[in-house]
Amino acid sequence: MEVHEQGAVYVLALTGTKDKPVKHINQVVQSNSVSILWQIPQIIIITAAEILFSITGYEFAYSQSAPSMKALVQALWLLTTAVGDSIIVLITALNLFSNMATEFFAYAGAMFVVISIFALMSIFYYEYNYYTQEKSEAQTDDGEVKVKPSLLDDAAHRLRSFSIDPHDGEYAWAVEARLDDYIPDERF
């Protein structure tokens, strides 16, 4: 069996008897007329766009949500991706467009509508900064406000200044006990 071009699908059927077998090769799918290597630039561009868009969206969702809502906001981000993929599957399955060019122009029009909505939302957006609100403030006796470092900063500083002998069998327990004093156990 000789294969000269890629992308074709062949079926090999063996017939005849044990002493005299006969092979039949049938081509089911025609070979590619365009090289498959033309997909590489498209895949690179789509991958770069997805990475840039996803990282930006995750960072925005994480930085602009309240500390107790970070997991929920990121789950909603993934849910919107799933809903968008489901809409494309539904439109493709219903075969609403007779021409693929018309279908792609419809997707481009939908993206233009979404971009317009996002532009309007960004004009009226108020930025929340939860990073600075995580630090606690305390007032001293003379009325001066003093900013205290967060608990994690304090624990990291104390851990760096805490030396442990690695040959001591109790070093893992000492690190855990030292961190337990400064990092509260906040669970759901």
N, C-alpha and C positions, 0 to 999 in steps of 0.2 A: 504494500500500500504506500503510495507516494503522495505526500501532501506538499503542495507548492505555495499555498497562500494561507495566511492566518485568518481565524474567525469563522471558518466553515465548520459544519458539524456533519460527521459521517456515521453511517450505521453499517456495521459489518455483520453479515448473515452467513452462517455456515450451513450448507445443505449437502445432500448426497448420502453416501454410505460411509461406513467406517473405512473400507478399503479405498474408496474413491471420493474424498470430500471435495465440495465445490464451494468457493467463496464468492460472495456478492458484496460489493461496496456501493452503497447508495449515498449520495450527497443530499442531506436534508436541508441545510441552510447554506446559502451562497457565501462565498468568502467576502471579506471586507474590501470595499473599493477605496476607502480612505484609511491611512495608517492610524493605528491605535495610539501612536506616540503623540498625535495632535491633542489628546486628552490631557497630557501632562501640564501644559501651561494653564489650562482651565482649572485643573485640580489645585494647582499651586495658588492661583488667584482666589478661588473659593475658600481654600483653607486659611489663607492669610486674612481674608475678610471675616471669616467666622471667628478666628482667634482674636482679632482686634475688637470686634463687636462684643464677643462674650466677655472678654476681660474688662472692657469698659463698663458693661452692664453689671457685672458682678461687683466691681469696685464701687460703682454708684449705689447699688442696692445695699452693700455692706456699710458704706460710710454714711448714708443718709437715713438709716433705720435706727430705731431705738435699740439699746443693747438687748432687751428681752425679745425683740422682734426680728433679729437678724436671720435666724434660721427660717422663719416663716416667709420673710421677704424674698430670700433666695429660692425657696420652694415655689413661690408664686412666679418668679422669673423663669424657672424651669417649666412650670405649668403653661406659661404663655408660649414657650417654644413648642411644647407638645400640642397645644391647641392650633397653633399656626401650621404645624406639619399635618395635623388631622384635616384642616380645611383644604390644604392642597391635595391630600389623598381623596377627599370627598369630591372636589371639583373634577379631578382626573377620572374618578370612577363613574361619575354621572355623565361624562363625555358631553359637557355643555357647549364646547366649541368644536366646530368642524375642522378648523384650520389651526395648527399649532402656533402659527405666528399670531393669530388673534388671541389665543390663550395667553401667550407670553406678554402681549400688549395689555391684556386685562390684569395680569399680575403686576406689571409696571405701573398701571394706573392705580391699583390698590396700594402699592408702595408710595406713590405720590400723595395719596390721601393720608396715609399714616404719617409720612414725613411732615405734612402740613399740620396735622394734629399735634405732633411732637414739638414743632416749632412754636405753635401757640402756647402749649403747656410750658415750654422753657422760658417764654417771655414773662409769665406770671409765677414762676417758681421761686419759692423761698428756701434758701439753703439752711439746713440744720447741721450743726457741728457737734456731734456727740463725743468727739475725741477730747475736747477741752472740758466737757461736763463730767467726765469720769474722775477727774481729780477733785479731791475734797478740800474745802476751805475751813479754816478754824480761826476764831478770833482770840487774840491774846488778851491779857489783863489790861494792857494800856490801850485797847481798842483797835490795834493794828491787825489787819487781815493777813494771815499767812497761808500760803498755798502748800498743802502737804502732798507729797508724791503718792501715787496710787499704791495699793497693796502689792501688786505684782512688781512694781519698781523697787519697793522696799524689800521684798523677799529676794529679788535677784541681787540687790546690793549686799544683803546679809549673807547670801549663799556664796558670793564671790569672796567675801572676807572670812568665810568659815573654811578652815583647812581640815581635810580628812586624810588620815593615813590609809592608803589603799590596801596595805597589808593587814589592816585590822578587819576582822570578820563582821564587825558591827557597823561598817561605814554606810551601807545602804539604809539601815534603820535610822542612823543619825541624820542622813539627808532628809528622809521622809519625816522624821520628827521635827526637824528644823523648819521644813516647809509648812507642815501642818500648823505651826504656831502663827504663821503670817498669811497664809492663803486660806480664806474661808471656804467651807464646803457648801457651795451654792448649787443645789440641784433643782430640777424642775419640780 
